[in-house]
Amino acid sequence: MQAAQKADGPWRVAETTPTEEARLQLLSLLERHEWNIAEVARLLRVTRRTVYMRLRSFGIERKHVPKIYKKMPIET
């Protein structure tokens, strides 16, 4: 009975397709690694070209994140 309640009640989780899960995983990795394509490719164990092709197939526009310079230590 509880399983039926969960399926129809507020606990119902939206189902995602494997393609949508792959898209969300790619976006998550890109955000976590500041859109560093090479780093994401290494983590996924694919080539950078594959990452670019996945971006195109998922319709994701590439973000260009400016590099933040390391702060110079302040001498006192």
N, C-alpha and C positions, 0 to 999 in steps of 0.2 A: 504494500500500500504506500509506503514512503517513497518508493521509486516512482510510482505513478504521480505522486504529488510533486516530486522534484521535477519531473519532465514537464508538467503543466504549470507549475508554480513559478514564483519569482527567482528560483535557483537555476532556471534554465539558462544554459550557456549557449551563446551563438556559435553555431558550427562554422568552421572555416575549412576551405578546401586546401589540399596540399600546396597548390600554387599560391594561395593567399598566405599560407604559413611561410613559404619560402620568401615571398615578397617582404613580409613583416620581419623575418630574420635578417634579411639583407639590409633593410632600413635601420634596424636596431644596431647591427654591427657598424654600419656607416656612421651613424650618429655617435656611437660610443667611441669610435676611433677617428673622430673629426673628419670624416669623408676621405680618409687615407686609403685609396683604392688598393695600393700594394699590400698594406697591412691586412685589409679585409680579405684579399685574395689568398694570402698566406694562411689566414685562419680557416678559410673555407677549403683550402688545399686545391685551388683552381688557379688558372692564369688570370692576369689583369684583364686580358681580352674577354674572358668569360664573364667577369664582373661587369664590364662595359656592355656586353651583349645582354646580360640579365637586366641591367638598368633599362636598356632600350625596350626589351620585351615586356617588362613590367610597366613601362610608361613613366619611369622615374627620371626627373630632370636632375642632372648632376649639380650639386652645390659646390661652390668654390669658397672654401673657408680660408681666410687669411691666416698666415702663420703668425703666431704670437712670439715675439722676441722674449728670450729669457731675461728676467730682471737682473740688472747688474747690482751686485752687493754694494750697499752704501757704506763708505768708510767714515768712521767717526773718530 
